[in-house]
């Protein structure tokens, strides 16, 4: 009986240690709005390229990753105020005060899409003045286009700004319904979302912007651990790229390495 009690006590102690370790494990919280294939539905089979990279890097460093989706402007503010650690899909224009890693996670060139029956094409900045453009509040559309949006935000014949959840899906439906003439976003994202909606055959590419920006996971300026997380991510991306793991994750989402 004494031996049995010792065994029970030992097992109980081990379980308590395991539970205590799990409870005290370091965690990092990442937020964004859905922007597939870069970041998609949390806890799904395909959470997105950037989420998969983040999980691989941080979990290899003993850090548990929590990922949730919010409306974009709210996500930015939650990270800025330190309620969450990191913002997925940020550019240095979105959040210049954030802590950025040295390694980006995507190359971004804005793309314009229209209905299939529309002849309008984007070849020059002045072309934008001839359409009603659907945009998403808080997104980085390059300085010239952000200025245009600001100047025309009250003119629905020029610009229509959408907020809240699923903004790109809603803009695509507005485009198909003829309530706007064109939308602008990352090409891979538009193709992914339109494909899931089953409307790819109703829209077409109308042109690209010329300016390139880069997409990151950016960390809260209010949290002291942000610099360390940025360094861990940068080093981890280098290791993942060298090992072939980075390419494997890219391929899963139909993407290619820009470097």
SEGU-455725 format. One line per 8 residues: number of its first residue (from 1); their letters; for each residue x, y, z negated of C-alpha. Coordinates in Angstrom, 3 decimals. Each point is the difference from the previous one (the first is absolute). Layout:
residues N
NUM) a) X/Y/Z ~ ...
This chain:
residues 259
1) xxxxxxxx) 0.000/0.000/0.000 ~ 2.856/2.355/-0.836 ~ 1.599/-0.699/3.385 ~ -3.321/0.574/1.771 ~ -0.489/3.314/-1.795 ~ 3.525/1.050/0.980 ~ -0.770/-0.817/3.640 ~ -3.254/1.939/-0.115
9) xxxxxxxx) 1.781/2.931/-1.609 ~ 2.732/-0.089/2.616 ~ -2.503/-0.071/2.880 ~ -1.943/2.870/-1.560 ~ 3.194/2.025/-0.319 ~ 0.913/-0.611/3.652 ~ -3.481/1.041/1.163 ~ 0.192/3.161/-2.117
17) xxxxxxxx) 3.391/0.877/1.463 ~ -1.269/-0.528/3.550 ~ -3.099/2.125/-0.630 ~ 2.067/2.704/-1.659 ~ 2.457/0.053/2.906 ~ -2.855/0.260/2.505 ~ -1.634/2.802/-1.959 ~ 3.257/1.929/-0.206
25) xxxxxxxx) 1.065/-0.575/3.624 ~ 0.839/3.198/1.849 ~ -2.717/1.086/2.406 ~ -0.131/2.550/2.796 ~ -3.294/1.384/1.321 ~ -0.281/0.965/3.685 ~ -2.967/1.755/1.621 ~ -1.125/1.217/3.429
33) xxxxxxxx) -3.015/0.006/2.235 ~ -0.348/-2.985/2.339 ~ 2.304/0.467/2.988 ~ 0.425/-3.422/1.632 ~ 2.225/-1.620/1.103 ~ 2.256/1.958/-2.393 ~ -2.243/-0.379/-3.037 ~ -3.368/-1.720/-0.009
41) xxxxxxxx) -2.454/-1.581/-2.416 ~ 1.525/-0.636/-3.459 ~ 0.397/-3.641/-1.048 ~ -0.889/-1.244/3.485 ~ 2.009/-2.402/2.160 ~ 1.274/2.944/2.039 ~ 0.570/2.879/-2.404 ~ 2.179/1.741/2.564
49) xxxxxxxx) 3.616/0.227/1.088 ~ 1.031/2.657/-2.519 ~ -1.766/-1.751/-2.882 ~ 1.658/-3.324/0.868 ~ 3.419/1.682/0.074 ~ -0.650/1.721/-3.316 ~ -1.082/-3.244/-1.650 ~ 3.056/-1.827/1.328
57) xxxxxxxx) 2.464/2.660/-1.142 ~ -1.435/0.838/-3.406 ~ -0.979/-3.515/-1.006 ~ 3.522/-1.173/0.854 ~ 1.093/2.578/-2.571 ~ -2.406/-1.276/-2.636 ~ -2.546/2.798/0.517 ~ -3.663/-0.875/0.497
65) xxxxxxxx) -1.790/1.996/2.724 ~ -3.562/1.294/-0.353 ~ -1.580/1.387/3.185 ~ -3.376/1.703/0.363 ~ -1.711/2.235/2.541 ~ -1.407/3.481/-0.561 ~ -1.010/2.860/2.256 ~ 3.254/1.490/1.312
73) xxxxxxxx) -0.129/3.416/-1.679 ~ -0.894/-1.628/-3.325 ~ 2.832/-2.501/0.391 ~ 2.473/2.836/0.548 ~ -1.184/1.830/-3.108 ~ -0.056/-3.128/-2.184 ~ 3.661/-0.643/0.803 ~ 0.943/3.676/-0.263
81) xxxxxxxx) -1.460/0.124/-3.525 ~ 1.693/-3.241/-1.041 ~ -3.078/-2.213/-0.332 ~ 1.519/-2.328/2.609 ~ 3.641/-0.618/0.873 ~ 0.077/0.041/3.767 ~ -1.839/1.188/3.113 ~ 0.015/-2.360/2.983
89) xxxxxxxx) 0.155/1.567/3.456 ~ 1.337/3.403/-1.037 ~ 2.051/2.278/2.222 ~ 2.179/2.809/-1.279 ~ -2.632/2.464/1.220 ~ -2.788/-1.738/-1.952 ~ 1.770/0.315/-3.331 ~ 3.267/1.957/0.138
97) xxxxxxxx) 0.232/0.089/-3.806 ~ 0.004/-3.808/-0.328 ~ 3.048/-2.225/-0.521 ~ 0.875/-1.708/3.295 ~ 2.189/-3.053/0.580 ~ 2.759/0.264/2.585 ~ -1.604/-2.750/2.101 ~ -3.270/0.601/1.833
105) xxxxxxxx) -2.565/-2.732/0.690 ~ -1.415/1.088/3.359 ~ 0.570/2.353/2.894 ~ -3.064/2.108/0.762 ~ -0.943/1.823/3.194 ~ -3.514/1.421/0.156 ~ -2.260/-1.373/2.721 ~ -3.191/1.378/1.492
113) xxxxxxxx) -2.931/-2.256/0.933 ~ -3.188/0.750/1.922 ~ -3.043/-1.885/1.290 ~ 0.651/-2.144/3.061 ~ -2.173/2.242/2.178 ~ 1.907/3.175/-0.946 ~ 2.515/1.581/2.401 ~ 1.731/2.223/-2.596
121) xxxxxxxx) 3.670/-0.759/-0.601 ~ 2.511/1.512/-2.397 ~ 3.129/1.207/1.794 ~ 0.548/3.371/-1.672 ~ -0.967/1.659/-3.278 ~ -2.409/2.327/1.794 ~ -2.048/-3.024/1.139 ~ -1.336/-0.388/-3.527
129) xxxxxxxx) -2.039/3.174/0.408 ~ -2.303/-1.718/2.510 ~ -1.396/-2.676/-2.324 ~ -1.762/-0.473/-3.318 ~ 2.670/-1.842/-1.970 ~ -0.746/-2.366/-2.892 ~ 2.612/0.081/-2.779 ~ 0.388/-1.302/-3.556
137) xxxxxxxx) 0.430/2.316/-2.979 ~ 3.528/0.069/-1.406 ~ 1.701/-1.925/2.813 ~ 3.323/1.139/1.466 ~ -0.650/0.928/3.643 ~ 3.213/2.016/0.531 ~ 0.273/3.694/-0.747 ~ -1.424/1.365/3.255
145) xxxxxxxx) -3.120/-2.158/-0.216 ~ -0.464/0.617/-3.714 ~ 0.066/3.739/0.739 ~ -2.577/-0.489/2.763 ~ -2.242/-2.007/-2.344 ~ 0.304/2.677/-2.688 ~ -0.878/2.770/2.450 ~ -3.019/-1.871/1.382
153) xxxxxxxx) -1.298/-1.999/-2.957 ~ -3.295/1.922/-0.019 ~ -0.545/-0.388/3.746 ~ -1.640/-3.400/0.615 ~ 0.478/0.410/3.754 ~ 3.766/-0.079/-0.595 ~ 0.696/-2.048/-3.124 ~ -2.003/-2.338/-2.250
161) xxxxxxxx) 1.717/-0.992/-3.251 ~ -1.131/-3.184/-1.747 ~ 0.632/-1.003/-3.623 ~ -0.633/-3.029/-2.224 ~ 0.369/-3.727/0.572 ~ 0.384/-1.688/3.413 ~ 0.568/3.303/1.807 ~ 1.490/-1.459/3.169
169) xxxxxxxx) -2.859/-2.480/0.435 ~ -2.461/2.853/-0.366 ~ 1.923/2.187/2.465 ~ 0.067/-2.830/2.550 ~ -3.777/-0.333/-0.281 ~ -0.401/3.773/0.380 ~ 2.163/-0.205/3.120 ~ -2.033/-2.839/1.518
177) xxxxxxxx) -3.260/1.769/-0.871 ~ 1.202/3.170/1.773 ~ 0.049/2.197/-3.094 ~ 3.714/0.701/0.558 ~ 2.124/-0.181/3.154 ~ 3.318/-1.340/-1.323 ~ 1.656/-1.442/-3.091 ~ 3.624/0.055/-1.110
185) xxxxxxxx) 1.962/-2.480/-2.123 ~ 2.765/-2.602/0.226 ~ -0.504/-2.199/3.068 ~ 0.497/-3.311/-1.832 ~ -2.589/1.037/-2.598 ~ -2.605/1.054/2.575 ~ 0.495/-3.221/1.983 ~ -0.240/-2.108/-3.179
193) xxxxxxxx) -3.115/1.692/-1.366 ~ -1.810/0.196/3.356 ~ 0.746/-3.695/0.550 ~ -1.511/-0.951/-3.350 ~ -3.035/2.145/0.802 ~ -0.393/-1.722/3.386 ~ 0.093/3.261/1.954 ~ 3.462/-0.129/1.626
201) xxxxxxxx) -1.571/-0.100/3.462 ~ -1.817/3.274/-0.640 ~ 3.013/2.224/-0.692 ~ 3.298/0.672/1.752 ~ 3.360/1.675/-0.624 ~ 0.093/3.620/1.188 ~ 3.597/0.894/-0.854 ~ 2.684/0.346/-2.648
209) xxxxxxxx) 1.397/2.843/-2.021 ~ 3.714/0.533/0.518 ~ 1.097/0.454/-3.604 ~ 0.994/-3.067/-2.000 ~ -0.377/-0.295/-3.755 ~ 0.761/-2.829/-2.408 ~ -2.214/-1.799/-2.470 ~ 1.081/-0.890/-3.542
217) xxxxxxxx) -1.136/-1.167/-3.369 ~ 0.499/3.247/-1.928 ~ 0.126/0.114/-3.788 ~ -1.508/2.293/-2.602 ~ 1.942/3.184/-0.822 ~ -1.333/-0.247/-3.575 ~ 1.282/-3.457/-0.922 ~ 3.613/-0.501/-1.162
225) xxxxxxxx) 0.290/-3.472/1.562 ~ -0.755/1.277/3.532 ~ 3.634/0.483/1.018 ~ 0.832/-3.532/-1.105 ~ -2.956/-1.428/1.929 ~ 1.052/1.927/3.123 ~ 3.530/-1.398/-0.300 ~ -1.256/-3.566/-0.545
233) xxxxxxxx) -2.232/0.282/3.069 ~ 2.748/1.416/2.228 ~ 2.486/-2.712/-0.959 ~ -2.671/-2.670/0.263 ~ -0.968/1.059/3.534 ~ 3.648/-0.227/1.053 ~ 0.279/-3.499/-1.463 ~ -3.309/-1.112/1.521
241) xxxxxxxx) 0.968/1.334/3.431 ~ 3.406/-1.728/-0.123 ~ -1.562/-3.324/-1.021 ~ -2.584/-0.014/2.774 ~ -2.877/0.306/-2.459 ~ -0.854/3.504/1.169 ~ -0.435/-1.160/3.594 ~ -2.114/-2.936/-1.156
249) xxxxxxxx) -2.438/2.320/-1.790 ~ -0.103/2.383/2.977 ~ -0.800/-2.894/2.346 ~ -2.858/-1.140/-2.251 ~ -1.720/3.338/0.703 ~ 0.925/0.276/3.675 ~ 2.578/2.740/-0.627 ~ 3.626/0.429/1.072
257) xxx) 2.998/1.531/-1.742 ~ 0.693/3.593/1.048 ~ 3.681/-0.171/-0.956
